């Protein structure tokens, strides 16, 4: 067959491939990034060291408290609050109400008292969340630091909305 330019067919009409998935073709692992909620909140925290006067730190405009919530309910927090160069509080990791979390990364600096608490350097801290939602997060952090030969409690109460 010389000069044949068409294609062979079995007589059935063919349709172009569909770009719309059928009910049976939906992936078992749905794409959820578009469904995650990320909130940028403003907040403050009060840091107490033993019996010393509490110090207040705040999240600035350039560093808001970031809270990410997934459709499954999992939440991750990232915050950094400061009071000039004299005090700093940062917290990063999973956020959930219920049992205390001991895996969040916590850093607390009280320059006037000479106190630095950092979980990445081995200081144990425990984070408890009262509220974790798209519009509000609050909780407390309890750590211990050494002052001389004594263990001194460091407590941070934080909130953001």
N, C-alpha and C positions, 0 to 999 in steps of 0.2 A: 504494500500500500504506500505508494509514493505520494507525497504532498499532503498527508494527513496531519492536520494541526490540532485537532480536538483531542479529547480524552475519552477513554472508553467508560461505559457505564453499564450497570446491570439493570437499567430501566427504572430504578427507584430515584426519586428526587432527593437531592442532598441539601441539607441546610447548613448555613455557616455556623461555626462554633459559637456557643452562647457565652457571653461574658457575665451572665448572671448565674451565681451558684444555685444548684438545686438543693433541696432539703437534705439529701444524703451526702452532699459534698462539703459540708461545713467542717472546718478543721477542728480537731479535738483540743487544740491549744489556741483559744481565741486571743486575738490581739486586744490587750486591755489598756495600753498606754493612754489612749484617748479617754479612758474612763477614770483614770487616776485623778485625784484632786490634790493640788498643791496649793497651800495657803501661805501667804506672807503676812505674819502677824507682828504687832508691836507689843512689847512687854517689859517687865521689870522683875528684879529679884532682890531679896534681902539676904545677906550673908551674915551669919552669926558665928563667932569664934569663941567657944567657951563662955565666959562671963563678960566679954568685951562688948562695947556698943556695936549694934548692927550697922552694916554698910549696905547702901542701896546702889544697885547697878541697873542700867537700862539698855535695851536694844536700840541702836541708832537707826536713822533712816537708811544709811548705806548698808547696814547689816540687819535686816529684819529676821525674826524668828521664822524659820521655814519648817513647815509640817507637811509631809506627804502621806496621803491616805490612799490605799488601794481598794478596789471593789471587795476584796476578801476581808477587809477590815484591818489589815496590817497597817501600822503607822511608823514613820521614821521622822525624828526631830533633829534639827540642826540649829543651834542658837549660840550666840555670842553676845554677852552684855558687859558693859564696862562703865566705870566712873572715872573719867580722865585716865591718868596712868597709875592711879593708886589702887584700883581694884578691877578684877576681871573674873567672869564666870562663863564657862563654855560647856556645852552639853551636846553630844551627838550619839545617835543610835536608835534602836527600836523604842517605841513608846506605846505602852498599853496600861490600862487600868487593871487592878487585881494585884497579883503577886509582885513584889519588889524586883527590880532589874539590877543585876550586878555586872552586866556586860557593857553598859553605855560608857562612852569615853567622857570623863569629867575632868575639867581643869579649873582650879580656883586659885587666884592670886590676890593676896592682901599685902601690898607692898609696905604699908605703914607698920604692919605687925611682923613682917618678914616671913609670911606664910605662903607656901606653894604646895598645893595638893594636885597631883596628876595621876590618873589611873594608869596611864601608859608607863609610868615610872614605878608602878607597884603599890600606890596608895589605894586601899580598898574603899569603894563608895557604893552606896545603895540608892537607887532612884525609885521613888514611888509616885505614880501619877494619879491624881484625883479625877481629872477630866482630860479626854483626848477626843477632839472633834474638829471639823473643818473650820470652826469659828473660834475655838478656845482650847488652850492647853494649860494645865496647872499641875503642880506637884511639889515634891520636896526631894532634896538630896541630903544624905547623911554620910559623912566621911570622918576619918580620924587622922590627925597629924601629930607629929611629935613637937613638943615645946620643951626643950631641955631633955629631961628623961621621962617626962609625962606625956601620956596620950591625951590630946585635947580634941573634943568633938567640934566639927565644922558642919553647920547646918545651913542649907540654902532653901528658901521658899520662893518659888517662881510662878509667874502667871503671864500669859500672853493672849491677846484677843484682837 
